[in-house]
Amino acid sequence: MPSLIRFLTFVGVLVAVGFGAVYALATFVTPRPREMTVTIPAARLRPPAATAAAPLPRTAGTDAALDGGATSTQ
């Protein structure tokens, strides 16, 4: 049992030191605002050119519809 208490004390001290470091950074350090510029390539601003839609593939269903309902044999 003493080793468990020693371990928990050690972990508690580490947590306290970490919390103290974060608190000190948040309290004593002030960020310096500065201007920021990001260059975006013109290709990303232009929409892609519209292309003609590809024709639908010929399937048995479209062949029958184009033939006026006749069945096709292959």
MOUR-V61009 format. One record per run of one state. SS is the DSSP state (a for helix, b for strand, c for the rest). FROM is the first residue (numbers start at 1). TO is the last residue. If there is no record, write none. Layout:
ss:from:to
SS:FROM:TO
SS:FROM:TO
This chain:
ss:from:to
c:1:1
a:2:28
c:29:41
a:42:45
c:46:59
a:60:66
c:67:74
